Amino acid sequence: MEPIRVTAGVITENDQVLITRRGPKENNAGGWEFPGGKIENNETPQECLVRELKEELSIDVAVDKFCTEVNHDYGQMSIILIAYYCTIIDGEIRISVHDKYKWVKINDLLEYDLLPADIPIAKKVIEEYKKHSHKDKKQKK
């Protein structure tokens, strides 16, 4: 079976990152994830993120740099999860599909019950955050 192509938006603000919890009627209910969704035909991953984050969170985003890509097999289906850093440019977060959202400290990401495909993204985000915060500390001296 062909893997499903899915996007994830990594939205960071002031040393925190936005994660959302899947609602009770969703697959993998109760699992935390980076918000995003399935890429439709003739849609780029970036276009998908803009559409999905508007539909699911009522926010407009700018899609910034590529973060990472994860291949994961959930048994009943396999996905290719493509993550990009995003910046909120307009709107207040209002959830529709998820039952909760949370801004969490980047270093605390792995303390949450993240979906398996989202864990490598979290690790990459933490790794990049540590690199940049280390550089910032050196520059301030």
C-alpha positions as CSV (number, residue, x, y, z in Angstrom):
1,M,0.0,0.0,0.0
2,E,1.2,3.5,-0.9
3,P,2.3,5.6,2.1
4,I,0.1,8.6,2.9
5,R,1.9,11.9,2.6
6,V,1.2,14.1,5.6
7,T,2.6,17.5,6.8
8,A,3.4,18.8,10.3
9,G,3.9,22.4,11.3
10,V,6.5,23.2,13.9
11,I,5.4,26.5,15.3
12,T,7.8,28.0,17.9
13,E,7.6,31.1,19.9
14,N,9.8,32.2,22.8
15,D,11.5,28.9,23.5
16,Q,8.2,27.1,23.2
17,V,6.5,24.9,20.6
18,L,2.9,24.3,19.8
19,I,1.5,20.7,20.1
20,T,-2.0,19.5,19.7
21,R,-3.8,16.4,21.1
22,R,-5.9,14.2,18.9
23,G,-9.6,14.2,19.7
24,P,-11.5,11.1,21.0
25,K,-13.0,10.3,17.6
26,E,-9.6,10.5,15.8
27,N,-7.2,7.7,15.0
28,N,-4.5,7.6,17.8
29,A,-6.9,9.6,20.1
30,G,-5.2,11.2,23.0
31,G,-1.8,11.3,21.3
32,W,0.1,14.6,21.0
33,E,1.3,15.8,17.7
34,F,2.6,18.7,15.6
35,P,-0.5,20.1,13.8
36,G,-0.9,19.4,10.1
37,G,-2.7,17.0,7.8
38,K,-2.9,14.9,4.6
39,I,-1.5,16.4,1.4
40,E,-4.2,16.5,-1.3
41,N,-3.6,15.8,-5.0
42,N,-1.8,18.6,-6.8
43,E,-0.9,20.3,-3.5
44,T,2.6,21.0,-2.2
45,P,3.5,20.3,1.4
46,Q,3.6,24.0,2.1
47,E,0.2,24.6,0.6
48,C,-1.2,21.7,2.6
49,L,0.2,23.2,5.9
50,V,-1.3,26.6,5.2
51,R,-4.7,25.0,4.4
52,E,-4.7,22.5,7.3
53,L,-3.6,25.0,10.0
54,K,-6.3,27.3,8.9
55,E,-9.0,24.6,8.9
56,E,-7.9,22.9,12.2
57,L,-6.6,25.9,14.3
58,S,-8.1,29.0,12.6
59,I,-4.6,30.5,12.1
60,D,-2.8,31.8,9.1
61,V,0.9,30.8,8.9
62,A,4.0,31.5,6.9
63,V,5.8,28.2,6.0
64,D,9.4,28.7,6.8
65,K,12.3,26.3,6.4
66,F,12.1,22.5,6.1
67,C,12.6,20.7,9.4
68,T,12.7,16.9,8.6
69,E,10.9,14.0,7.0
70,V,9.8,10.8,8.8
71,N,8.7,7.5,7.3
72,H,6.5,5.6,9.8
73,D,4.5,2.4,9.6
74,Y,1.5,2.3,11.9
75,G,0.6,-1.2,10.9
76,Q,-2.8,-0.5,9.3
77,M,-1.1,2.4,7.3
78,S,2.2,3.9,6.6
79,I,2.9,7.7,6.4
80,I,5.6,10.0,5.1
81,L,5.4,13.0,7.6
82,I,7.0,16.1,6.2
83,A,7.7,18.8,8.8
84,Y,8.3,22.5,8.3
85,Y,8.9,25.3,10.7
86,C,6.0,27.8,10.5
87,T,5.2,31.3,11.9
88,I,1.8,32.4,12.9
89,I,1.0,35.6,10.9
90,D,-2.7,36.0,11.8
91,G,-5.5,34.6,13.9
92,E,-6.2,33.3,17.4
93,I,-5.9,29.5,17.9
94,R,-9.3,27.8,18.0
95,I,-9.3,24.0,17.9
96,S,-11.8,22.0,15.9
97,V,-10.4,18.5,15.3
98,H,-8.1,18.3,18.4
99,D,-9.4,18.4,22.0
100,K,-6.5,20.3,23.4
101,Y,-3.5,22.4,22.4
102,K,-0.5,23.5,24.4
103,W,2.6,25.6,24.2
104,V,5.4,23.5,25.7
105,K,9.0,24.3,26.4
106,I,11.1,22.8,23.6
107,N,13.3,20.9,26.0
108,D,10.2,19.3,27.6
109,L,8.7,18.0,24.3
110,L,9.7,14.3,24.9
111,E,7.8,14.3,28.2
112,Y,4.5,14.3,26.3
113,D,2.8,11.3,24.8
114,L,3.8,12.2,21.2
115,L,2.6,10.0,18.4
116,P,5.4,7.7,17.1
117,A,5.9,9.5,13.8
118,D,6.2,12.9,15.7
119,I,9.0,11.7,18.1
120,P,11.8,12.0,15.5
121,I,10.5,15.5,14.6
122,A,10.6,16.5,18.3
123,K,14.2,15.2,18.6
124,K,15.2,17.2,15.6
125,V,13.6,20.4,17.0
126,I,15.3,19.9,20.3
127,E,18.7,19.3,18.7
128,E,18.4,22.4,16.5
129,Y,17.1,24.5,19.5
130,K,20.1,23.5,21.6
131,K,22.5,24.4,18.7
132,H,21.0,27.8,18.3
133,S,20.7,28.6,22.0
134,H,24.3,27.6,22.5
135,K,25.3,29.9,19.6
136,D,23.3,32.7,21.2
137,K,25.0,32.3,24.5
138,K,28.4,32.5,22.8
139,Q,27.5,35.7,21.0
140,K,26.3,37.4,24.1
141,K,29.7,37.1,25.9
